[in-house]
Amino acid sequence: MAHAQAMLDTYPRDFNVDARQLADTIETLIDCANTCTQCADACLSESNMAELGKCIRLNLDCADVCNTTSRVVSRQTEYDANVTLPLLEACIAACRSCGDECDRHGSHMEHCRICADQCRRCERTCKELLATMS
């Protein structure tokens, strides 16, 4: 069960973004990180695993960037745009690269198709949040 919105609802100060949009972004980031981790693991079990090195690497990179970004955007006390905005940009780039690579394999590996879809969703969500913060 996701608790991002419930936690934001208890926040004792005002913050500079819509709480619902921020909660949706946090939850999407966490979901994308988990999906990418699972996709990397599934790729490791494929018979052609040696050919999936780039996909595995991008899955793991995207998962790490999404996890870090979710944690940073969750912290609103003394918000620093110099940290948050570049992280969102990095997350957009990681999701785009991972999504592109997973798209290459999605027609014959369902886990890559699912991962590509989630990366695209996360990329869009981060772009939307970034647009409201810029």
N, C-alpha and C positions, 0 to 999 in steps of 0.2 A: 504494500500500500504506500503510495506517495504521500509525503507530508510537507512538501515545499510550500503549498498555499497556506496550510494551517500554521506553519512556522512564520511565514511572512505576515499573516494576520495578527500575530502576537507581537510584532516588532514595535518597540516603544517610540520610534521616531518616524517621521515622513522620509520617503526616499524618492529619488528622481525619475523613477520608471513606474509603469503600471504593474501592480502586484500580480495580477493574473498572468500577464505576459511574462514577467520574470519567473513565476512559478512554472509556467509551461516550458520555458526555456531550460530551466534547471532539470526538470523531469525528462525532457527530450535529450539533453546532454547525457544524463545518467543512462537512459535507455540505449542511446547510441554507443556509449562506451561498453556496455554489457553485450550488445549485439556484435560489435566489432571483436570483442574478446572471444565470443562463441564462434564467430566465423573463422578466426585464426585457428582456433582449436579444431574446428571441423576440417579446415584445409590441411592441418597436420595429419589427419586421418585419411586423406584422399590417397588413392594409389599413385597419382601423379604429383605428390607433394613436392618433389624436387622442382617442378615447374611453377610452383605457387609461392616461391620465395618473396617476390615483390608484393604479392597480395597479403601474405602473412605479415610482412614488415609494415605495410601501410595500415592493416587492421590494428596492429599493436600500437603504432604511432597515434592513430586516430583515437583509440581507446584512452591512451594516456593524456592526450590533449583535451579530449572531452571531459575526462575525470577532473583534471586540473581546472578547466574553465568552469565546470559546475561548482566547484568549491569556491573559486574566487568570486563569481557573480552572486553566490549565496550570501557572501559577507557584504553587508551594506554600511556598516559603521565606518565612518571616515573613508568613504568610497574614493578611489583614486583612478581617474580616467586614464592616466598614463600607464596603468597596469592592465585595467580591464579591457579597454578598447583593442590593444594589440593582441590580447589573448583571444578575444572574439574573432579577430581577423585570422589568427593562426588556426582557430578551430574551423572556420569556414574553409580555409585552404586544405586542412587535413581531411575534412569531410568530402570535399570535392575530389581530391586525389584518391582517397579510398573508394568513394562511390564510383569513380571512373574505372578503377582497376577491377572492382567487384562486378561492374557491368560487363566487363570482358568475359567473365566466367559464369555470369548469371543464367545463361541459356542452358547450361549443362550441370550447374551446381546450385540447387535451391537456396542453400545457406548464403551464397554470394548474392543472389537476387534479393533476398530479404535484407541483407546488410547494405547493399547499394540503395535500396529504397529508404532505409533508416538514415543513412548518411545524407541523402538528398533532403529528407525532412529536417534533419538537424542543421544542415547548411542553411536552409530557408529560415528556420526559426532563429538562428544566430544572426543572420542578416537583418531580420525584422527588429530584433532587440538592438542591434548595433545602430540601425537607422534612428531609433528613438533616443539613443544616448549621444549621438554625434551632434 
